[in-house]
Amino acid sequence: MRFVQSIVSAALLSLAAAGSSLAGEEDLAALCAQAEESYTDMFGHPSADEKGVTVVKMFKYRFCPPKLSVPVGTTVRWVNVDRRTSHSIVLKEEGVPESDRLFPEETFEFTFLSPGDQTYLCGPHWETQEMIGMVSVGE
Ligand SMILES: [Cu+2]
């Protein structure tokens, strides 16, 4: 688990650094709009239409949205809306194994039952591309 803890420390530092760049946030907003377009192309409806889950898209080495606030008991569905790249989900604080590689249009779900900020990573891209996200789980 020591390796996982050290990658999470690096992830948190990266997340803090990313949040300090306003230009970066504007770029991310544009990128996430593209991610939503890709989602609609793939599934025929907006991601907000999914029932019973909150969707996070994986697109061009980013999570969209990168930070999410949800109540306890929420199921998050990560969806790969890239055309070629595969991604994975590492939920280190939850102690679950890394997901399988998710190819385009594939999904992974997790239900958050404990409150707190849960940082997560894309296994193949967190280090090289800073592909890192957070779910803030409320009481
Ligand atoms: Cu990835």
Residues whose N, C-alpha, C, O or C-beta is under 5 A from the ligand:
A	BS01	CU	S86 H87 S88 C122 H125 M131
